[in-house]
Amino acid sequence: MEELVGLREGSPGNPVTLRELWSPCPRIRKGIRDGLGWLKQKLFREGEDWHLLMTLGVLMALISYTMNFAVNRVVRGSGIPELKTILSGVILDDYLDIKNFGAKVVGLSCTLASGSTVFLGKVGPFVHLSVMIAAYLSRVRLKATKESENRRKQKEMLVVAAAVGVATVFAAPFSGVLFSIEVLSSHYSVWDYWRCFFAATCGAFMFRLLAVFNSEQETITSLFKTGFRVDVPFDLPEIFFFVVLGAICGILSCAYLFCQRTFLGFIRTNRFTSKLMATSKPVYSTLATLILASITYPPGVGRFMASRLSMKEHLDSLFDNNSWALITRNSSPPWPAEPDPQNLWFEWYHPQFTVFGTLAFFLVMKFWMLILATTIPIPAGYFMPIFIFGAATGRLIGEALSVAFPEGIIAGGITYPIIPGGYALAGAAAFSGAVTHTISTAILAFELTGQIVHALPVLLAVLAANAIAQSCQPSFYEGTIIVKKLPFLPWIRGRNIGNHPVIVEHFMNGAITVLAKDMSMEEVVKVVTSTDVAEYPLVESTESQILMGVVRRAQLLQALQAEPPSWVPEHQRCLQDILARSCPMEPVTLHLSPETSLHQAHNLFELMNLHSLFVTLRGKAVGFVSWVELKKAISNLTNPPAPK
C-alpha cells in the first residue's frame, strides 16, 4: 500500500507524508534532522578520523579510571584479619560495603586465573564476600521490618557468614564452623552454633550439588579422592614418625611466620616500596608476578616444581598412596607432553633430580615465593598454599621413610608398608594448623578426602605443630593485624602472670577529665573546648567525685549551642540545669576497681567488646582503662622492660 502524501499549508509545494504532516513540532524535528545530517557529513568525510581517535582516548581514559577506582576500592589480601578486628568491636564500615563486592570478585577471579604462577587461593576472600552479603542482607532486613539497628544481631550474622565462606570453598561444613570459631572468636555464643552449622551445611550441599548438575561428578563425593588402606592404614610404631612430622611442621611454620611478618613489615616501611605501594599498586603487582612467573615457567625452573599442575592437582598427586621413590628405583617414567590425569606424580619426577630433589626444591622455592606472593595487593587466600606446602613436607618425610623401610614396618610378625600419602595428609593439616593456630585443619583434612582412617596420627601431628607454633609466633592473621596496625586486643601470653599479679592500679590512666553537676557554664565550656574525648564521666559534685554516669560530648555541644548567649546574673547556671533540659546522662553499668587483675579486665573487654572502662575507688572516679593501656600492660608482661 502506497503511503499517503500531502501538502503542508504555506509550503512551496514539496509533498510530505501524512505522518510527518500530523507529527508535533515539525520545524524542530526538521532542524534536528538537518543538524544530524550536517554532523554526519562533517565527521565521516573521507580521510577524517580525528573523532574516532578522540573517542578511543576518552573510552580508554574511562576504562583506566574505572580500573584504578576498582583497585583502590577493593579490600586487598585475605580479609580475615579485618573481620577479626570487626568482631572484637571495632567498626570498619568500608570493609562491609557491598560496593566492594564486584571489585573483590573480579580481583579474585584474576588471582585464581593465574594458577600455579602466583599460587594463591580463595578462602579469605570468600569469607570476605560472604560477610559483605551477610551485612547487606541484615540492612535489607532492617529496612523491611522497620526495626532499629542491633549490633548483636549483626555480629551473629557475621559469625555465620565466616563459617559459610569456609564451608563453600571446601564443601566442609564441620571444619568450616570450627575454623571460623578458632580464627575469629575469643568468646563464642552457643546460640550461634546451630545457626553456623545450618548455613554452612546448606552452602556445602549446594556447592557439591552444583558439581553434579554440571556433570563434574556422578554423585556428591569428597573433593580429593584417596586410596588409603582401610583395614590397617598405619602401624603403632609410625605414631612416633607422625609426631616428629608435626614437630618439623611446627618449626617450619615458626620460620615462615617470622619471615613473612618481617618481610611484609619491610615492604610497608621501606621508603621505596611503601611509595610504590601507595601510588602504583599495579606496578608492584606486575613486578612481583613477573618474578614468580619467570621462576614457575614449566620448560625452565618450573620443571622441577611440578608447576604445570593446578592447586587441586597438586593435592591429588601428593595424596597418592604409592611410594614414588620405590616405583622409580628400577624405572624412569618419561615426562609427558601434557600432565597425565592418571599419573600426576610424573610431574614430580626428574631422572637426574629424583623425587627427593623435586620435593625439596619445591619446598625451598615455595617458602620464599609464598612470602613474596602475600605482599601483592590483590584479593587472595593464603590457606590453600600453606596446606599444599605442608602436604609436600609430609610427602617428603613419607618418601624418606618408604626408602628407609622398603618392606614396611614389621610389628607382631606382620609387615605394614609405608603409605606416603598419609604423611602428606598429616603434614598438610599440621603445617596449615600451625600457621593459623587452629586444630580444625585436622577435621578439614578428613572432610576433603572423605577418609578418617588417619584420625589419630593426623591429630597428634596437628597438636605437636600447634604446641611449637603457638609458643613461639603469633598466627598468620594476628601477624597481619600487627603489621597493618589494625585495632585489636592481643591475648595474654605471659608465663609469669600467676607469680607477678598485675592489677588495674598498675597500668590505668589517672589523667581523667570529669564534669561535675555543680560546674558553672564557663567551666563546662572551657573543658569541652580544650578536650576532644567522645564522652565525659559525670560526678555528683566537685568535692565528692562520686561517679554518676557519662555525658556524650556531641550531645553536650548541641545543648551548649542551644543555650542563650547570656544568663541571668542573679541565677548562675550550672551543668545540672543543662542535663535536666536537653542533655541526658547515660548510666555507667560496668566499671573496674583498682584491685581488678589484668586477666579479669582483659576477659571483660573481650567478652563485652568494650573499648574503655572507668576505674572507681569507693564510688569515686580515679581513672580509666582503654585498649591503649591494656596493650601496654600485656606487652610489658610478655616482654618485660630491662631494669634500669
SVG drawing of the C-alpha trace seen along z (x, -y; Angstrom):
<svg xmlns="http://www.w3.org/2000/svg" viewBox="-3 -40 74 103">
<polyline fill="none" stroke="black" stroke-width="0.4" points="0.0,0.0 1.4,-3.3 2.0,-5.9 -0.3,-8.9 1.3,-12.3 0.0,-15.8 1.0,-19.4 1.6,-21.5 -0.2,-24.8 2.0,-27.7 4.6,-25.2 6.3,-25.9 4.8,-22.6 7.1,-19.9 4.9,-16.9 5.3,-15.3 3.9,-12.1 0.8,-12.3 2.8,-11.0 5.2,-14.0 2.2,-16.3 0.5,-15.3 3.6,-14.9 4.1,-17.6 6.8,-20.3 7.6,-19.6 10.1,-22.5 12.1,-21.5 12.2,-17.9 13.4,-19.0 16.1,-21.2 17.4,-18.4 17.4,-16.0 19.2,-18.6 21.7,-19.2 22.5,-15.4 22.9,-15.1 25.4,-18.0 27.3,-16.4 27.4,-13.1 28.7,-14.7 31.5,-16.5 32.5,-13.6 32.6,-10.9 34.3,-12.7 36.9,-10.7 40.3,-10.8 38.9,-12.4 39.2,-10.1 40.1,-12.6 36.8,-12.0 37.4,-8.2 40.8,-8.9 39.2,-11.2 36.6,-8.6 39.3,-6.0 41.2,-8.2 38.2,-9.1 37.0,-5.5 40.4,-4.2 40.7,-7.0 37.3,-6.0 38.4,-2.3 41.7,-3.2 39.9,-5.4 37.4,-2.6 40.2,-0.1 42.1,-2.4 38.8,-3.1 38.2,0.7 41.8,1.3 41.6,-1.4 38.2,-0.2 38.9,3.5 40.0,4.8 43.3,6.4 44.7,9.5 42.7,12.1 40.1,10.1 40.1,12.4 42.3,10.0 39.9,7.2 36.9,9.4 38.7,10.5 39.0,6.8 35.4,6.1 34.2,9.0 36.3,7.5 34.1,4.4 35.8,2.1 33.7,0.5 35.1,0.7 32.2,-0.4 34.2,-0.3 35.1,3.3 31.4,4.4 30.3,2.1 28.5,4.1 30.0,1.7 33.3,3.6 31.7,6.9 32.2,6.5 35.8,5.4 36.5,8.2 35.0,10.8 36.9,9.5 40.2,9.3 39.8,12.8 39.0,14.2 42.2,12.7 44.1,14.2 42.7,17.7 43.2,17.4 47.0,17.1 47.0,20.7 50.4,22.0 52.1,18.8 51.1,16.8 50.0,19.9 47.2,18.3 43.8,19.5 40.4,18.1 39.4,18.9 40.0,15.5 38.3,13.5 35.3,15.9 34.9,15.2 35.0,11.5 32.4,11.9 30.2,13.9 30.5,11.3 29.6,8.4 26.5,10.3 25.5,11.0 25.9,7.3 23.8,6.3 21.1,8.8 21.0,7.5 20.4,4.0 17.7,5.2 16.0,7.0 16.1,3.8 14.5,1.7 11.8,4.3 10.9,4.8 11.5,1.2 13.5,2.4 16.3,0.4 19.9,1.4 21.0,4.2 24.8,4.7 24.5,8.1 22.3,9.3 24.7,8.0 27.6,9.8 25.7,13.0 25.3,12.7 29.0,12.0 30.0,15.1 27.7,17.3 28.9,15.7 32.5,16.6 31.6,20.2 29.7,20.3 32.6,18.7 35.0,21.5 32.4,24.3 31.5,23.3 35.2,23.4 35.9,26.9 32.4,28.3 33.3,28.9 30.6,27.7 32.2,29.1 35.7,27.7 34.2,24.5 32.3,23.8 35.2,24.9 37.8,22.9 35.7,19.8 35.4,20.2 39.1,20.8 40.3,18.0 37.7,15.3 36.3,15.6 37.8,15.3 34.4,16.0 31.7,17.9 28.0,17.8 26.3,21.2 23.3,19.6 25.4,19.1 26.5,22.7 23.4,24.3 23.0,21.3 26.5,21.6 26.1,25.4 22.7,24.8 24.0,22.2 27.3,24.0 25.6,27.3 23.3,25.6 26.2,23.9 28.4,27.0 25.5,29.1 24.7,26.7 28.4,26.4 28.7,30.2 25.2,30.4 26.3,27.9 29.2,30.1 26.7,33.0 24.4,30.8 27.5,29.6 28.4,33.3 31.7,32.9 30.7,35.7 28.3,38.6 27.2,38.0 28.1,36.0 31.6,37.0 34.7,35.5 36.8,33.1 40.0,35.1 39.8,38.9 42.4,41.1 43.1,44.8 44.4,45.3 44.2,48.7 41.2,49.0 42.0,52.2 45.4,51.2 46.3,47.7 49.3,47.3 51.1,49.3 51.7,48.3 55.4,47.5 54.5,45.0 52.9,42.8 56.3,41.6 57.1,40.5 53.8,38.6 54.6,36.7 58.1,35.9 56.5,34.7 54.2,32.5 57.3,31.1 59.0,30.4 55.9,28.6 55.8,26.6 59.4,25.4 58.9,24.7 55.7,22.7 57.6,20.6 60.3,19.8 57.6,19.0 55.6,16.7 58.6,14.8 59.9,14.3 56.5,13.4 55.8,10.9 59.2,9.3 59.2,9.1 55.6,7.6 56.7,5.1 59.7,4.2 57.6,3.7 55.3,1.3 58.1,-0.7 60.7,-0.8 60.7,-4.2 60.8,-3.0 58.4,0.0 56.0,-1.9 55.8,-4.8 55.3,-2.2 52.5,-0.5 50.9,-3.8 51.0,-5.3 51.5,-2.4 50.0,0.8 49.6,2.3 53.3,1.7 54.3,3.6 51.9,6.4 53.2,6.7 56.8,6.9 56.1,9.4 54.0,11.6 56.7,11.3 59.3,12.7 57.0,15.6 56.0,16.4 59.6,16.5 60.5,19.0 57.5,21.2 57.8,21.3 57.4,25.1 60.1,25.6 62.5,23.8 62.9,24.0 59.3,24.8 60.1,28.3 61.5,29.2 58.5,27.8 55.5,29.5 54.4,26.1 52.1,27.5 49.7,28.8 46.9,26.8 46.5,26.4 43.9,29.2 46.1,31.5 49.0,30.7 47.0,32.2 45.7,35.1 49.2,36.1 50.6,35.6 47.9,37.7 48.9,40.7 49.3,43.8 52.1,45.3 55.7,44.6 57.2,42.7 60.8,43.4 60.2,47.2 58.5,47.1 61.3,45.1 64.1,47.1 64.3,49.5 62.4,47.5 62.4,44.0 59.0,42.8 59.0,40.2 58.0,36.7 54.7,36.4 54.0,33.5 50.9,32.7 50.1,33.7 48.6,37.2 45.4,37.2 46.0,40.8 49.7,40.3 50.0,36.8 53.1,37.9 55.1,37.9 55.4,34.2 57.3,34.7 60.0,36.9 63.2,36.0 65.8,38.6 68.8,36.5 66.9,34.7 64.9,37.7 61.7,37.4 63.5,36.2 65.2,33.4 62.0,32.1 60.1,32.1 63.0,30.5 63.4,27.9 59.6,27.2 59.7,26.6 62.7,24.3 61.4,22.2 57.8,22.0 58.9,20.9 60.1,17.5 57.7,17.4 54.7,17.7 56.1,14.9 56.5,12.7 53.0,13.5 51.4,12.5 52.7,8.9 50.9,8.5 48.0,6.1 45.3,8.3 42.4,10.3 43.8,13.7 43.6,16.5 46.6,17.9 45.3,21.0 45.4,23.3 49.0,22.6 50.2,23.4 48.0,26.5 49.8,27.7 53.2,26.7 52.5,28.9 51.4,31.7 54.7,31.6 56.6,31.6 54.7,34.7 55.2,36.3 59.0,35.8 59.1,37.4 56.9,40.2 59.0,41.0 62.1,41.0 60.5,43.5 59.4,45.7 63.0,45.8 64.3,46.4 61.8,49.2 61.2,50.6 59.4,53.7 57.4,51.8 57.4,51.8 57.2,55.3 55.1,55.4 53.7,58.7 55.1,60.7 53.1,58.7 54.6,56.3 52.7,53.0 54.1,50.9 54.6,47.2 51.9,45.0 53.5,41.7 50.1,40.2 49.1,40.5 52.1,38.4 51.2,35.8 47.7,35.6 49.1,35.2 51.7,32.7 49.1,30.5 46.9,30.4 49.8,29.9 51.5,27.0 48.3,25.2 47.1,25.6 50.4,24.3 50.4,21.3 46.8,20.4 46.9,21.6 43.9,23.9 43.2,27.6 40.2,27.8 42.6,28.3 42.6,32.0 38.9,32.2 39.2,30.3 41.7,32.9 39.2,35.7 36.3,33.9 38.4,33.1 39.5,36.7 36.4,38.4 38.5,40.8 39.1,40.7 41.4,43.7 44.4,41.4 42.4,39.6 44.8,40.3 48.2,39.6 46.9,36.5 45.5,35.1 48.8,35.9 50.8,34.1 48.5,31.1 48.8,30.9 52.6,31.2 52.8,28.5 50.5,26.1 52.3,26.6 55.5,25.3 54.0,22.6 51.7,21.1 54.5,20.8 56.8,19.0 55.0,16.9 51.6,15.2 49.3,16.7 49.3,15.6 46.2,13.5 47.4,12.0 50.8,11.1 48.9,9.4 47.0,7.4 50.2,6.4 51.9,5.3 48.8,3.4 48.4,1.8 44.7,2.7 43.0,2.1 42.9,5.4 43.3,6.6 46.1,9.2 45.9,12.3 47.8,12.5 50.7,14.9 52.8,14.1 54.0,17.2 54.7,15.4 51.2,13.8 50.5,16.0 53.8,15.3 53.6,11.5 49.9,10.4 49.2,7.3 46.3,5.2 44.5,2.3 46.1,-0.2 49.5,0.5 48.5,-0.5 45.4,-2.6 45.4,-6.2 44.8,-8.6 44.6,-11.7 40.9,-11.7 38.8,-14.8 35.5,-14.8 32.4,-17.0 30.6,-17.8 27.0,-18.6 27.7,-21.8 30.2,-23.1 29.5,-26.6 28.8,-27.1 32.1,-28.9 34.0,-25.9 32.0,-23.4 32.7,-25.3 36.4,-25.5 36.5,-21.7 34.6,-20.9 36.7,-23.2 40.1,-22.1 39.5,-18.4 38.2,-16.1 37.2,-12.9 34.0,-11.2 32.4,-11.1 33.0,-12.6 32.5,-11.0 29.9,-12.8 30.4,-13.1 28.0,-14.2 30.0,-17.2 33.4,-18.7 34.0,-17.8 32.7,-14.2 33.8,-12.9 31.2,-10.1 30.7,-8.7 27.1,-9.1 27.3,-8.4 28.7,-9.6 27.8,-12.6 28.4,-12.4 30.5,-15.3 28.4,-15.6 25.1,-15.9 26.7,-18.3 27.9,-20.6 24.5,-20.7 23.0,-21.6 25.5,-24.4 24.9,-25.8 21.1,-25.8 21.6,-27.8 21.1,-31.6 24.3,-33.7 23.8,-35.4 22.4,-34.2 20.5,-36.0 23.1,-37.5 21.2,-36.6 20.9,-33.0 24.3,-31.4 23.5,-28.5 25.4,-25.2 25.7,-21.9 22.9,-20.3 20.4,-22.7 21.6,-21.6 21.3,-18.0 17.8,-18.4 16.8,-20.3 18.4,-18.8 21.5,-16.7 20.6,-13.3 23.1,-11.4 23.9,-7.8 24.4,-5.4 27.6,-3.5 26.7,0.2 30.3,1.5 33.4,0.2 36.7,1.5 38.3,1.5 42.0,0.6 42.3,4.1 40.9,5.8 43.5,8.1 44.8,7.7 43.4,11.1 39.9,10.2 40.0,6.8 41.1,8.4 38.4,11.1 35.8,8.4 36.9,6.3 36.9,9.3 33.6,10.7 31.7,7.4 33.6,5.9 34.5,2.9 36.9,0.1 37.2,-1.7 36.1,-1.4 36.2,-3.8 38.1,-2.9 36.4,-3.8 37.5,-3.5 34.7,-3.6 32.5,-5.2 35.0,-7.9 36.3,-8.1 40.1,-7.7 41.0,-6.9 40.1,-4.8 41.4,-1.9 41.3,-1.6 42.8,0.6 46.0,-1.5 46.6,-0.8 45.7,2.9 48.0,3.4 50.9,1.7 50.3,3.8 50.2,7.0 53.3,6.0 55.2,5.3 54.0,8.7 55.1,10.7 58.3,8.7 59.3,7.2 61.4,4.0 65.0,4.1 65.6,3.0 67.1,-0.5"/>
</svg>
